[in-house]
Amino acid sequence: MADQNQEQEEIDNEYGVLLYYKYTQIPDLDSLLSFFNSNCISLSLLGRVRLSSNGVNVTVGGLLSSLKKHITAVKSNSLFDGTDFKLASSHFPVNDKVAKECGFTSLSIRIVKELVTFSSYPLLKQPDVSNAGKHLSAAEFHSVLQNAGQCSQKDGPASDGGLVLLDARNLYETRIGKFNMPAVETLDPSIRQYSDLPSWIDDNSEQLRGKQVLMYCTGGIRCEVASAYIKSKGAGFENVFQLYGGIQRYLEQFPDGGFFKGKNFVFDHRVSVGSSNTNVLGTCLTCCMPFDDYSSRCRCSDCRMLVLVCDNCQTKEAVYVCELCRKHGKVVGAILAIKDDQPEETMTGSDLKCITSDTTISHQLHMGPDIGSRRKLRILCLHGFRQNASSFKGRTASLAKKLKNIAELVFIDAPHELPFIYQPCVSEPRDSNVSSLPSQEILPPKENCRTKFAWLISPEFREKGEALWKVADGPFNPLQYQQQTEGLDVSVEYLRTVFSKEGPFDGILGFSQGAAMAASVCALERRLKGDINIRFAILCSGFALQLSDVKSVTINCPSLHIFGSTLGKDRQIANQASRDLAASFEEGSSVIIEHDSGHIIPTRPPFIDQIRDFLQRFL
């Protein structure tokens, strides 16, 4: 008995890792925050604790004895009834870099909106996890795969409709381990991050419709949200099942690996956990030799995703490009040399007239960023009616300066070139050269004029053969934008080219008519998928287009709407027009900033702080 007690004491003094999550309504977040703070500190636990109004997600490390005490304390709260506590003995972090990246050098307890970030659109509402896929134990999951779609287990997936196995993890995780059952169709989304999964599901929903969908992830929490999202699509998506406890519980049940090949990537200092089967599934990015160790934390120089690089291929100066960036045309290498603050070479084959607020960074992003630099958001800026890229850049200089640490603004001319307009000014001719002008009108010097452009034009506009000068129709008409209804298709195709040659862009910013154009891009998201991809839109003094091309649908894109208040000084676009545009975006995904200024983008506090807060969500 004494020997058993001594053995147990030695085990309890070993280091361990504890993972658990629980979706449940939390009535008092502040009280729960205080509990985790005092309990984890008293037990010297390190790691991550995330709390939200609908549950908790915890990954902590410490002595096994301390972790067991933590579990006992958590279990005393009825909110955590039925929680699956995954406790495992472990070595200490292999190095400081791994420990720091995985959050095991400190204790981080935070209240968040989402336990896991399901969408790259952080303002969108998560699916209801109470409608998640049916849980299957490790044994049930194994049985379904073993029978390969011919399972007759009660309440389990049926064979009719077919069975598909869906991996809900990121590409770098699947590269070192995955389920493999030849008789079962397997779908690997090959996504860079979990927040890309909903878009993949949207684009590949026909592969899931009418099927028995069997999902898995590392510990189960990602399947809770993703399976609920699939089921929310309605008829044809009812039969969704998930591996309860994830790969971790499966490997505990089947120590030899079962149908899982390779290693299970984990988000703590262990890096990965394998079975008794030592076969290596991964390969080195450089030499393609078998390799599956992420301990060196090598990352893609462009997107920062983890990549596998074996010890022999690792060098201090190396630049790595992951397979996803290679697939999308990124090149290894290198940054353009800069001399006297100007790039030695510029992009060729482009007449898009792009102007960037930060030329150096723009070229670095196209050719591969500095590994040590922090990536900024790239925002494509669309000017208003009868403006151009240069003038809009000047008008937004203050905005660009105040956002310089988090965003790079890229400006382009719209595709529709407009004639110069003037108010007639009759004067007596002083020489014979003036008499050739109609009615002896005096025009401004041509060299002082810059070409103006538009995204949308009036039906009577003549693109080709237009006279250089045109008499103004009359005094400024604040409702002129309602007559500018043509040219959308031309502008859409033009933006396709811009995104192809100058992209990618994280977001799009539009001002006045440019905002109407940007909103149309958001509305046409499904049609433009793959050609024009954005994560957010900033719409300033915008209005909605009443065009057949843009159906009256609720737009599902995070958006920031900036416009003058009812009593403001914006004479060009009425407050109600901008408010109606904001209302066309899905509730909960739009943020509104009203200001008391004119037809501008305000950059004084508190408006600039609100703009920064919006953009910070996408960094």
C-alpha positions in Angstrom: 0.0 0.0 0.0 2.9 2.3 0.9 4.4 1.6 -2.5 1.2 2.4 -4.3 0.8 5.7 -2.4 4.4 6.6 -3.3 3.8 5.7 -6.9 0.6 7.8 -7.0 2.5 10.7 -5.4 5.2 10.5 -8.1 2.6 10.5 -10.8 0.8 13.5 -9.3 4.0 15.4 -9.3 4.5 14.9 -13.0 3.6 17.6 -15.5 0.3 17.4 -17.4 -2.1 19.1 -19.8 -5.8 19.6 -19.4 -8.2 20.4 -22.2 -12.0 20.8 -21.9 -14.8 22.9 -23.3 -18.5 23.3 -22.4 -21.2 25.1 -24.3 -23.8 26.3 -21.8 -25.4 29.6 -20.9 -23.3 31.5 -18.3 -25.5 33.7 -16.2 -22.6 35.6 -14.5 -19.5 35.9 -16.5 -17.7 38.2 -14.0 -18.2 35.6 -11.2 -16.9 32.8 -13.4 -13.9 35.0 -14.4 -13.0 35.5 -10.7 -13.3 31.8 -10.1 -10.9 30.8 -12.9 -8.5 33.6 -12.0 -8.2 32.7 -8.3 -8.3 28.9 -8.9 -5.7 28.8 -11.6 -3.3 31.2 -9.9 -3.5 29.3 -6.6 -2.7 26.1 -8.5 0.1 27.6 -10.6 -1.6 26.7 -13.8 -0.5 28.3 -17.1 -2.3 28.4 -20.4 -5.5 29.8 -22.0 -9.0 30.2 -20.5 -11.7 31.6 -22.8 -15.1 32.6 -21.4 -18.1 33.7 -23.2 -21.8 34.1 -22.5 -22.4 30.6 -24.0 -19.6 28.6 -22.5 -15.9 28.0 -21.8 -12.8 26.7 -23.6 -9.8 25.8 -21.5 -6.3 24.6 -22.2 -4.0 24.7 -19.2 -0.9 22.9 -18.0 0.7 22.3 -14.6 1.3 19.5 -12.1 -1.1 16.6 -12.5 -2.1 16.9 -8.9 -3.0 20.6 -9.4 -4.9 19.8 -12.6 -7.0 17.2 -10.7 -7.8 19.7 -8.0 -8.9 22.2 -10.7 -11.2 19.5 -12.2 -12.8 18.8 -8.8 -13.4 22.6 -8.3 -14.9 23.0 -11.8 -17.2 19.9 -11.3 -18.6 21.4 -8.2 -20.4 24.0 -10.4 -23.5 22.4 -12.0 -22.9 24.4 -15.1 -20.2 21.9 -16.1 -22.2 18.7 -15.7 -21.3 16.3 -18.4 -18.1 18.1 -19.3 -15.4 15.9 -21.0 -12.1 16.7 -19.1 -9.2 15.5 -21.2 -6.2 15.1 -18.9 -2.9 13.8 -20.0 0.6 13.5 -18.6 3.2 15.4 -20.6 6.8 16.6 -20.8 7.6 20.3 -20.1 7.6 22.6 -23.1 10.5 21.5 -25.4 11.7 25.1 -25.9 10.8 28.6 -25.0 9.5 29.4 -28.5 7.0 26.6 -28.5 5.9 27.5 -24.9 5.4 31.1 -25.8 3.6 30.5 -29.1 1.2 28.0 -27.4 0.5 30.3 -24.5 2.3 28.2 -21.8 4.5 30.9 -20.4 1.7 32.8 -18.7 -2.0 32.5 -17.6 -4.4 34.2 -20.0 -8.0 34.4 -19.0 -10.3 36.5 -21.2 -13.9 37.1 -21.9 -14.6 36.7 -25.7 -17.5 36.8 -28.0 -16.7 33.4 -29.6 -15.1 30.4 -28.0 -13.6 29.5 -31.4 -13.5 32.0 -34.2 -15.7 30.3 -36.8 -15.8 33.0 -39.4 -13.3 35.5 -40.8 -16.3 37.8 -40.6 -16.0 38.5 -36.8 -19.3 40.5 -36.7 -21.5 37.7 -38.0 -23.6 35.6 -35.6 -22.4 32.1 -34.9 -24.7 29.1 -35.6 -26.7 27.7 -32.7 -24.6 24.9 -31.2 -27.7 23.4 -29.7 -28.4 22.2 -33.2 -24.9 20.6 -33.6 -24.4 17.2 -35.1 -25.1 14.0 -33.1 -22.2 12.9 -30.9 -20.6 9.5 -31.7 -18.2 7.9 -29.2 -14.8 6.8 -30.4 -16.1 3.2 -30.6 -19.2 4.2 -32.6 -17.1 6.4 -34.9 -14.7 3.5 -35.5 -17.6 1.1 -36.2 -19.1 3.5 -38.8 -15.8 3.7 -40.6 -15.3 -0.1 -40.4 -18.7 -0.7 -42.0 -17.9 1.9 -44.6 -21.5 3.2 -45.0 -23.2 -0.1 -44.4 -23.8 0.5 -40.7 -27.1 -0.5 -39.2 -26.3 0.6 -35.7 -29.4 2.1 -34.1 -29.5 5.9 -34.2 -26.3 5.9 -36.3 -25.8 7.0 -39.8 -27.6 5.0 -42.4 -26.2 3.8 -45.7 -28.7 5.5 -48.0 -27.4 8.8 -49.4 -23.8 7.8 -49.0 -21.2 8.6 -46.3 -18.6 11.4 -46.4 -15.9 12.0 -43.9 -15.2 15.7 -43.3 -12.0 16.9 -41.6 -12.8 20.2 -39.8 -9.1 21.1 -39.2 -6.5 23.3 -40.9 -4.3 22.1 -43.7 -1.1 22.1 -41.6 -2.8 19.8 -39.1 -4.0 17.3 -41.7 -0.5 17.1 -43.2 0.8 15.1 -40.2 -2.2 13.0 -39.5 -5.7 12.2 -40.7 -8.3 9.4 -40.8 -7.9 7.1 -43.8 -10.6 4.6 -44.9 -10.5 3.8 -48.6 -14.1 2.8 -48.7 -15.3 6.2 -47.4 -15.2 9.4 -49.4 -13.0 11.9 -47.5 -13.2 15.6 -47.8 -10.2 17.7 -46.7 -11.0 21.4 -47.1 -7.3 22.3 -47.0 -8.0 25.6 -45.2 -5.4 27.9 -43.8 -7.4 28.7 -40.6 -10.7 27.5 -39.1 -12.4 30.8 -39.9 -12.1 29.8 -43.6 -14.3 26.7 -43.1 -17.8 28.3 -43.5 -16.8 29.6 -46.9 -15.6 26.2 -47.9 -18.8 24.7 -46.7 -20.8 27.2 -48.7 -18.8 26.5 -51.9 -18.9 22.7 -51.5 -22.4 22.3 -50.1 -23.5 20.1 -53.0 -20.9 17.5 -51.9 -22.6 17.4 -48.5 -26.3 17.6 -49.5 -28.2 14.4 -49.0 -25.1 12.7 -47.4 -24.4 11.2 -44.0 -21.7 13.7 -42.9 -19.2 12.3 -40.4 -17.0 15.1 -38.9 -13.9 15.2 -36.7 -11.4 17.6 -35.3 -8.7 17.6 -32.6 -10.8 17.7 -29.4 -14.4 18.2 -30.6 -15.1 21.9 -30.1 -14.7 22.9 -33.8 -17.1 20.2 -34.9 -19.8 21.6 -32.5 -19.9 24.9 -34.4 -19.2 23.6 -37.9 -21.8 20.8 -37.7 -24.4 23.2 -36.5 -23.6 25.5 -39.5 -24.0 22.6 -41.9 -27.4 21.6 -40.4 -28.6 25.2 -40.5 -28.6 24.9 -44.3 -31.9 23.0 -43.9 -33.3 20.2 -46.0 -30.6 17.7 -47.2 -28.2 18.6 -44.4 -29.9 17.0 -41.4 -27.7 13.9 -41.1 -24.5 15.3 -39.5 -22.5 13.3 -36.9 -19.3 14.2 -35.0 -16.6 12.4 -33.2 -17.1 13.2 -29.5 -13.9 14.2 -27.8 -12.2 14.4 -31.1 -9.1 12.6 -32.3 -7.6 12.7 -28.8 -10.4 10.5 -27.4 -10.2 8.2 -30.4 -6.4 7.6 -29.9 -7.0 6.8 -26.2 -9.6 4.2 -27.3 -7.4 2.9 -30.1 -3.7 3.2 -29.0 -2.5 1.6 -32.2 -4.1 4.5 -34.2 -7.1 2.5 -35.6 -8.1 4.2 -38.8 -6.2 7.4 -37.9 -2.8 7.6 -39.6 0.1 9.8 -38.4 0.0 12.2 -35.5 -2.7 14.4 -33.9 -1.6 18.1 -34.0 -2.5 19.8 -30.7 -2.5 23.5 -29.7 -0.3 23.2 -26.6 3.4 22.7 -26.0 3.2 19.0 -26.9 2.8 20.1 -30.5 1.6 16.7 -31.6 0.5 13.3 -30.1 0.9 10.0 -31.9 -0.1 6.4 -31.5 2.0 3.4 -31.1 2.2 3.3 -34.9 5.3 5.3 -35.7 4.7 5.8 -39.4 5.4 9.4 -40.6 2.7 10.9 -42.8 4.1 14.4 -43.3 6.9 15.5 -45.6 9.5 18.3 -45.6 8.4 21.3 -47.6 11.8 21.6 -49.2 13.2 18.2 -49.8 10.0 16.1 -49.6 11.5 13.6 -47.2 9.3 12.1 -44.4 9.0 14.6 -41.6 6.2 15.6 -39.2 7.7 17.7 -36.4 6.5 21.3 -36.0 8.7 22.0 -33.0 10.9 24.4 -34.9 7.8 26.6 -35.7 8.8 27.3 -39.3 6.2 29.5 -41.0 5.3 30.6 -44.5 6.8 34.1 -45.1 3.6 35.3 -46.7 0.6 34.0 -44.7 2.5 32.9 -41.5 1.0 29.4 -41.6 3.1 26.6 -40.0 5.1 24.6 -42.5 7.1 21.4 -42.2 10.9 21.9 -42.7 13.3 19.1 -41.7 16.4 19.9 -39.6 18.7 19.5 -42.6 16.8 22.1 -44.7 16.4 24.7 -42.0 18.7 27.8 -42.3 18.5 31.1 -40.5 18.0 33.2 -43.7 15.5 30.8 -45.3 12.2 32.0 -46.7 9.4 29.5 -46.9 6.2 29.6 -49.0 3.5 27.2 -48.0 1.6 25.0 -50.5 -1.5 27.3 -50.4 0.5 30.4 -51.2 2.3 28.5 -54.0 -1.0 27.4 -55.3 -2.2 31.0 -55.5 1.0 32.2 -57.3 3.1 33.5 -54.5 6.9 33.3 -55.1 9.7 32.4 -52.8 11.8 35.4 -52.3 12.3 38.2 -52.3 11.6 41.7 -51.4 12.3 44.5 -53.9 15.3 46.5 -53.1 14.5 50.1 -52.1 16.7 53.0 -53.0 15.9 56.6 -51.9 12.5 55.4 -50.7 11.5 54.3 -54.2 11.4 50.7 -55.6 14.0 49.9 -58.2 11.4 48.4 -60.4 7.6 48.7 -60.7 4.9 46.3 -61.8 4.6 45.9 -65.5 1.7 44.9 -67.7 -0.8 47.0 -65.8 -2.6 50.2 -66.7 -4.8 50.2 -63.7 -3.3 53.5 -62.3 -3.1 52.2 -58.7 -1.8 54.5 -56.1 -0.9 53.2 -52.7 -0.6 55.0 -49.4 2.6 53.0 -48.8 4.5 52.0 -51.9 7.2 50.1 -50.1 4.8 47.9 -48.2 2.7 47.4 -51.3 5.5 45.9 -53.2 6.6 43.8 -50.3 3.2 42.3 -50.1 3.1 41.3 -53.7 6.6 39.8 -53.8 6.7 38.3 -50.3 6.8 40.2 -47.0 9.7 40.6 -44.6 9.4 37.8 -42.2 9.9 40.1 -39.2 7.2 42.6 -40.3 3.7 42.7 -39.2 1.2 42.3 -42.0 -1.1 45.3 -42.5 -4.6 45.1 -43.8 -4.8 46.0 -47.5 -7.8 48.1 -48.4 -8.9 48.9 -51.9 -10.4 52.5 -52.1 -13.0 53.5 -54.5 -13.5 57.3 -55.1 -16.7 59.1 -55.6 -18.4 60.4 -58.8 -16.3 62.9 -60.8 -13.1 62.2 -58.8 -9.9 60.2 -59.4 -7.5 58.1 -57.4 -5.1 61.0 -56.9 -7.7 63.5 -55.6 -9.3 60.8 -53.3 -5.9 59.9 -51.9 -5.4 63.6 -51.1 -8.8 63.8 -49.4 -8.0 60.8 -47.3 -4.4 61.6 -46.4 -5.3 62.2 -42.8 -7.2 58.9 -42.6 -4.2 57.0 -44.2 -1.8 58.6 -41.8 -3.9 57.7 -38.7 -4.3 54.1 -39.9 -0.7 53.7 -41.1 0.2 51.1 -38.4 -2.7 48.7 -39.3 -3.8 49.4 -42.9 -2.4 50.2 -46.3 -4.9 52.1 -48.6 -4.7 51.4 -52.3 -6.4 53.9 -54.7 -7.6 53.3 -58.3 -9.4 55.3 -60.9 -12.8 54.1 -61.9 -13.2 52.8 -65.5 -15.7 55.4 -66.9 -13.8 58.5 -68.0 -15.9 61.7 -67.8 -15.8 64.9 -69.9 -14.7 68.1 -68.3 -17.7 70.3 -67.3 -17.8 74.0 -67.0 -20.3 76.8 -66.3 -20.6 79.1 -69.3 -18.8 82.4 -68.9 -19.4 84.8 -71.9 -16.7 87.3 -72.7 -15.8 89.6 -75.5 -13.1 87.9 -77.7 -9.8 89.6 -77.5 -8.2 87.8 -80.4 -9.1 85.5 -83.3 -8.0 82.4 -81.4 -11.0 82.6 -79.0 -13.7 83.1 -81.7 -13.6 79.3 -82.5 -15.2 78.5 -79.2 -19.0 78.3 -79.2 -20.7 81.4 -77.9 -17.2 82.8 -77.1 -17.1 80.8 -73.8 -13.9 80.9 -71.9 -12.6 77.5 -70.8 -10.1 76.8 -68.0 -6.6 76.0 -69.2 -6.4 72.3 -70.2 -3.1 71.8 -68.3 -4.8 72.7 -65.0 -7.4 69.9 -65.4 -7.2 66.3 -64.3 -9.4 63.6 -65.8 -12.3 62.6 -63.7 -13.9 59.1 -63.5 -17.0 57.3 -62.4 -18.2 53.9 -61.4 -21.8 54.5 -62.6 -23.0 56.8 -65.3 -26.3 58.1 -66.6 -28.1 56.2 -69.4 -27.4 58.9 -72.0 -23.7 59.0 -71.3 -21.6 58.4 -74.4 -18.3 56.7 -73.5 -16.6 57.0 -76.9 -16.2 60.1 -79.0 -17.4 62.4 -76.2 -16.3 66.0 -76.5 -13.5 67.1 -74.2 -15.6 69.8 -72.7 -19.3 69.7 -71.7 -21.5 72.5 -70.4 -22.8 71.7 -66.9 -26.5 70.7 -66.9 -27.1 73.3 -64.2 -26.5 74.0 -60.6 -25.4 71.1 -58.4 -28.2 68.6 -58.0 -28.0 66.6 -54.7 -30.2 63.8 -56.3 -28.0 63.3 -59.4 -26.8 60.0 -58.0 -30.3 58.6 -58.6 -29.8 59.0 -62.4 -26.4 57.3 -62.5 -27.6 53.7 -63.0 -25.5 52.4 -65.9 -22.1 50.9 -66.2 -22.1 48.4 -63.3 -21.1 45.4 -65.3 -18.1 47.3 -66.8 -17.0 48.4 -63.3 -17.4 44.8 -61.9 -15.2 43.4 -64.7 -12.7 46.1 -64.1 -12.5 45.2 -60.4 -12.0 41.6 -61.3 -8.9 42.7 -63.1 -7.7 44.9 -60.3 -8.1 42.0 -57.8 -6.3 39.7 -60.2 -3.3 42.0 -60.8 -3.1 44.0 -57.6 -4.7 41.7 -55.0 -5.3 40.2 -52.6 -7.2 42.8 -50.6 -8.6 42.3 -47.1 -11.4 44.9 -47.5 -12.9 47.6 -49.7 -13.6 51.2 -48.9 -16.0 53.3 -51.0 -16.9 56.9 -50.8 -20.3 58.2 -52.1 -20.7 56.6 -55.5 -17.7 54.4 -54.7 -19.6 53.2 -51.6 -22.6 52.3 -53.8 -20.2 50.3 -56.0 -18.5 48.6 -53.0 -21.9 47.7 -51.6 -22.8 46.1 -55.0 -19.6 44.0 -54.8 -20.8 42.8 -51.4 -24.2 42.0 -52.7 -22.7 40.0 -55.6 -20.4 38.1 -53.3 -21.6 34.6 -54.5 -21.3 35.5 -58.2 -17.8 37.0 -57.7 -16.5 34.3 -55.3 -12.9 33.4 -56.2 -12.4 36.6 -58.3 -13.2 39.3 -55.7 -12.8 38.1 -52.2 -13.1 40.6 -49.3 -13.5 40.2 -45.5 -15.1 43.6 -44.9 -16.4 46.8 -46.4 -16.2 50.4 -45.3 -19.0 52.5 -46.9 -18.8 56.3 -46.5 -21.8 58.5 -47.5 -23.1 55.5 -49.4 -26.4 54.7 -51.0 -28.1 51.6 -52.3 -28.3 50.9 -56.1 -31.8 50.2 -57.5 -30.6 47.9 -60.2 -31.8 44.6 -61.5 -28.3 43.2 -61.3 -28.3 43.7 -57.5 -31.2 41.8 -56.1 -33.0 43.0 -53.0 -31.3 40.6 -50.6 -29.8 40.9 -47.2 -26.0 41.3 -47.6 -23.9 39.0 -45.5 -20.6 40.9 -45.1 -19.2 42.8 -42.1 -19.5 46.5 -42.9 -18.8 49.9 -41.4 -21.1 52.7 -42.5 -20.0 56.2 -42.0 -22.3 59.1 -42.9 -23.6 62.4 -41.8 -26.3 62.7 -39.2 -29.8 64.0 -40.0 -28.7 67.5 -38.9 -25.3 67.2 -40.4 -23.8 69.1 -43.3 -23.7 66.4 -46.0 -25.6 68.0 -48.9 -24.7 65.4 -51.5 -26.1 62.2 -49.9 -29.1 62.3 -47.6 -28.8 60.6 -44.2 -31.8 58.4 -45.0 -30.1 57.1 -48.2 -27.0 56.0 -46.2 -29.2 54.6 -43.5 -31.2 52.5 -46.0 -27.9 51.1 -47.4 -26.8 50.1 -43.9 -30.2 48.4 -43.3 -29.5 46.2 -46.4 -26.7 44.4 -44.6 -27.4 41.5 -42.2 -28.3 42.6 -38.7 -25.4 42.2 -36.3 -22.8 42.4 -39.1 -22.9 46.2 -39.6 -21.5 49.1 -37.5 -22.8 52.6 -38.0 -20.8 55.9 -37.4 -22.8 59.1 -37.7 -21.0 62.4 -37.7 -22.0 66.1 -37.9 -19.6 67.1 -40.7 -20.1 67.4 -44.5 -19.4 65.0 -47.4 -16.2 63.7 -45.8 -14.7 60.8 -43.9 -14.1 62.3 -40.4 -10.8 61.5 -38.8 -11.1 63.3 -35.4 -11.9 61.5 -32.2 -14.1 59.6 -31.4 -14.7 58.7 -35.1 -11.1 57.6 -35.9 -11.1 55.4 -32.8 -14.3 53.7 -33.9 -12.8 53.1 -37.4 -9.6 51.6 -35.8 -11.8 49.4 -33.5 -13.6 48.0 -36.5 -10.4 47.2 -38.4 -8.6 45.7 -35.4 -11.1 42.8 -35.5 -9.6 41.7 -38.8 -5.9 41.8 -37.9 
